[in-house]
Amino acid sequence: MARTVHEIQGYTIVLEHIAFLTRVFEAEGGEGYQFNVRFAADVRLAPRFPTREEAELARSLLIQALKDS
């Protein structure tokens, strides 16, 4: 069985290990916007983006990749 992977901000993510995604929210300290990716092994990735639009786009592309896998 081939693994389906997705790349986000230089990280390669194996889609089968994603447990859930949070909504896009403003990062602490005014550092832009982020969403969290939680994996089955209780590992979290929190990519940050300068604008909400970029964060929403990255999140929606990840969700589409999950649906397509």
Buried (B, 14 or more C-beta within 10 A) or exposed (E): EEEEEBEBEEEEBEBEEBEEBEEBEEBEEEEBBBBBBBBEEEEEBEBBBEEEEBBBEBBEEBEEBBEEB
